[in-house]
Amino acid sequence: MLDCVAEALAPCQAEPDDMHAVATLCFRNSRSAFDAGINEAMTRLRADGEEALVTLLSIESKYDMLGGLLQCDRMEELALALSNIPPDAIARQKAQCQATTSALVLARLTLRREGDE
């Protein structure tokens, strides 16, 4: 699962260190695509799946997302308060964290759905 997430985010990660804004935009666009995939997967599940499974996956995905995004906020706040990292680099790190969180939620949802079919 981690390999597919790393592969999906590789183009954003390949941006040079002096291109933080470009990388940040790349990560944000990737996150939007992953979030759309999550919404699409949940829509299909609701149409095809049994109610208990849909409820389970919906709750698990919600809290996986919330937990991951909370960690992204924590890392940003710590970096802003306690490091000498430039703000644009911190924004890049946060965007990467958020994109990774969405990618992991989508991957888990996809794997879980395929395992229950």
N, C-alpha and C positions, 0 to 999 in steps of 0.2 A: 504494500500500500504506500509506503514512504517513497519507493522508487518512482511510482507514477506521479506523485505530488512533486517530487524534485524535478522530474522530467517536464512536467507542465509549467513549472516556474523557472526553468533554466534560462529562457531568453531574457527574463527580467533580471535574473541574478548575474547574467553575463555583461550587463551594463557596467562600464568602468566606474571607478570610485568618484570621478569628477562629474558624473552624469546622474546625480541623485534625483533631480526632478524627472528626468526621463524614466528612470527605474521606478520611481514612485508611481508615476502614471501607468506604467506597465503593470505593476502589482495591483493597482486599483482596477484596471480593466480586467485583469485576470480574476480578481475577486468578484467582479460583477458577473462574469461568465460562470464562475462556480456557483454563485448565488442563484443565477437563473437555472442552472442544472439542478440545484436542490429543489427549487420551486417546481420544476418540471417533474422531477422524480416523485415528489410528494403528491402532485396532481394525478400522476399515473397510479400511484398506490391507492389513493382515495377512490379512483374509478375501478380498480381491479382487485384491490386487496380486501382481506377480511378486516373488520372494524378493530379488533383487538391488536392486530399487527400494525395497522395504520396508527393507532393511538400510541403504541409502544415506540415506534420509529419516530413519530412526531415529537414525543417528549424527549427521547434520547437525543435527537438532533438539536432540539432547542437548547438543551442544557450543555451539550458539547460545544455549540456555537457560543453561548454565553460565557462558559468557562474559558474558552480560548480567547475571546475578545477581552475578557477581564484581564488575562495575563498580558495581552498586548498593551492595554492601558497602563498596567503596573510597570512594565518594562520601559514604556515611554516616560512615565513620571519619574522613575528612578534615574533614567539617563538625563533628563532635563535638570534634575535637582543635583545630581552627584557626579556628573561627568563633564568632560570638556569636549564632548562630541558636538559638532555643529548641528544646529537645528534641522537643516535639510537632510543630513545623514540620519537623524533620529526619525524624521518623517518617513524616510525610505525604509528604515527598520520596522516602523509600525505598520506601514502598508504591506511589507513582506509578511509580517506576522499575521495580519488580518487575512491576506490572501491564502496563506498556509492554513489558517483555521478553517476557512470556507472550503478549501480543497480537501482537507481531512474529513470534514463533515460529509461532503459529497461522496468521498471514497467509502467511508464507513456505511453510509446510507445505501450506496450501490452494492457493496459487498453483502451487507445484511439482507437486502432485498433479494439478491440473487441466491443467497443461502436458504431463504425461506420459500423460494419458488419450487 
